[in-house]
């Protein structure tokens, strides 16, 4: 069964950058769509980024475009989220998410289409 583990969370100043990593293991199919969601205290979990199994298609909400970039490692079982120019509204627990190729990265934008969640990693942003 596919499992996801996030690393790289930690405090960063507003305006700074941070890179999160997510390692996928246990799944037989390396073409899982992988992505990121986040949840701030008292708020709904929201979509942040998604990348297709082959790494050729990307999806971001307007709040992330131009600041966040998702990419996959060469072995395809790792996904990264590079966050630049972090803002005060970005602090949250960031979750790695995965869906099988039959669902695809485009549908990873919908919470009910996420097949596997990671445990989450905290990203606080200081003023």
N, C-alpha and C positions, 0 to 999 in steps of 0.2 A: 504494500500500500504506500502511495506517495506521501512523503513527509517533507515539510518545509521548515527551515531554520534561518531566522534573520540574525544578522550581526551588523555592528557598525553604529548603533544608536549611541547617543551621548549629547551632552550639552554643547550648544554652539551659540555664538552671538548673532543677533540680528544682522543681516547683511553678509553673513558668512556662508560657508559651504560644508556639505557633509555627504558622504557616500554610504549608502546602505547596501548590504549584500544579502542574498537569499540563496541557500543551497538546497536543492531538491534531491531527495534520495528515496530509494525504495520503489520507484515507479519503473515499469518496464518500458514505457514509451517516453522518449526524451523530447518528443515534439509537443509536450504540454504547453499551452499558452500560460505565460507567467505574468504577474502584475503586482501592483501595490494598491492598498487602500490605507486609510488612516482614520483614527477616531480620537477626537479631542474630548476632554471632560464635558459631560452634559450635552454632547452633540451626537448626531447620527454618524455612523461609519460612512465615509465617502470615498469614491474612486479617485485614484491618483495617477495611475499609469498602467498600461498593458502592452505586452509585446508578444508577437506571434511565435509559434514553435520554431519556425525557421529564422526568426529575427528580422524579417523584412517588413513587417507591419507594426505600427505603433499607434497608440491611442492615449490621449491626454485630455483632461478637462481644461476649460479655459483658465482656471486658477493655476494650473501647472505649466501651461505652454510657455516656452521661452525661458523657464527657470529650472524645470525638472527634466531629466533625460534618463530613460531606461535603456538598458542594453543587456545582452546575454553574453556569457562567457563562451570561450571556444568549445567547451565540452557540452554546451547547451543546457547543462543542468544547474547553472547558476544565473541569477538575474541580479542586476545592479540598479540602484536608483541614485543618480547624482542630483543633489539638490543645491542650487546656487541662489544667492541673494535671498536667503531665508528671511521670512517676515514674522511679525508677532502672531499672525494667524496660522502659522505652520506647526506650532508645537502640538504633538499628538503621539499616540501609539501608532506606529506604522506596521501594517500587516502585509506579509507576502501572501499572494493568492495564486491558485492554479486551476486551470480547467483543461479537460482533454481536448485533443484536436477537433473532435466532433462538435464541440461548443465554440472554440476559437477565441482569439484575443478580443475581437470586437464585442463579443457577449460577456467578456470578463468585466465589462463596465457595469453590469447589473449584479447586484449582490446575490440574488437568488440563482445566478448562473455560476457562481464560484463553487468549485468542487472540493477544494482543500484550502485550509487556512493555516498560516504559521501562527506561532504563539505571540508574535508582536515584539517590537523593540521601541523603547521610549526615546523620543527626540524632543527635549526641552529647548526652547530658544530664549536666551536672556536678552534684555534690552541693550 
